[in-house]
Amino acid sequence: MDIPMLDEDEYKIAQQLYKKGFRNRKNFKDRKIQFKELLDFYKEITGFEETEPNAIMHHRIEEIGPDCPKCRKPLRKKQARYCVACGFGKEDLTSSDTKPLVERRPDLFEKEN
């Protein structure tokens, strides 16, 4: 599923609204009410109606890795050892290898000019 991501400026605002929701927790029993400002902000920015406030805090562009050279979907993290979408990188992964795919195969991630 493609999920809209937040850039750093948007993420900073979301982070403040998330903290504000926690400060208001004693006033609300329903999380959708407690984090309404955050959920509304995310929908306004992305057009996507997220229902889980915690999930929004993981929808940050800075956290994801580059696109997989095989399937073009983003790696889940910059430190990803293989692509979970298509499995690319698993074939040359050993049990003792802890280097991220980007470090093991840097030639595949070079930017074209």
Secondary structure, DSSP 8 states (H G I E B T S, - for coil): -----B-HHHHHHHHHHHHHHHHTGGG-S-HHHHTHHHHHHHHHHHS-----HHHHTT-BGGGS--B-TTT--B-SSTT-SS-TTT-TTGGG--TT--S-HHHH-GGGG----
